[in-house]
Amino acid sequence: MPINPEGLATTPTFFAVHPDGAGLARIGELVAGGIVTAVPVRPLPLAEAAAAHRLVEAGGMGEKIILHP
């Protein structure tokens, strides 16, 4: 287990993903069924990396930032 679950509200579950259609379809089913929740994503251009860093430092976003070229 990559992290110690002691003191957490629930026991985390970890998935190893291989790039195959069946595995990705199964993950899609888990997300669609509400069993696995996906974190919201905010894509930003790489040119806005400094602004993205400020957003993360400010905290409270509730989403992941992905920088793209």
N, C-alpha and C positions, 0 to 999 in steps of 0.2 A: 504494500500500500504506500503510495508516494507521500501521504501526509498522515500524521497521527490523528485518528478520529476522536480521541479522548476529549471530552468537553464540548463536542459539536452537537447541535440540535438533532442531527440525523447522521447516519453513517453514509459517507460518500460512496458512489459507485463509479468506477473508472472503466472506460472502454478503450480498447486498442482497435484502431481502424486501419484496414488495408483497402487500397483503392480497387474494390471489386463491386460490381453492381448489386449483388445480393446483400452484402453488408451495408452498403449505403441505403438500399431500399428499406432494410430493417430499421436503420436509424431514423429514416423518414417516417416510418410507421410509429416509432416510439414518440417522436416529436408531435406528429399529428394526433396521437392518442393522449397527449398531455402527460405521458409518463416521464419524458425527458423534456426539460424546458431549454429553449435556446435563448441566449443573451442577445438583446437588441444590438444592432451594429450601426455605427455611423461612419460611412466611408468618406474620407477626405482626400483631396489631392496632396501629394508629397510636398508641394509648394506651401501648404498650410501646416507643416509639421510643428512650427513654433506655436501656432494658435492651438493645435491639438494638445500640445504639451501643457499649455496653460489651462485648458479645459480639464485635463486629467488631474493636474495639481490642485485645482479648485475643489475637486471631489463632488460627490453627489450625482454623478451622471447617470448611473444605472445602465450604462451601455458600453460596449467596446468600440474603440476607434481603430479603423483600418486605414492605413495610408496607402495610396496607390499612385503609380507613376503618371 
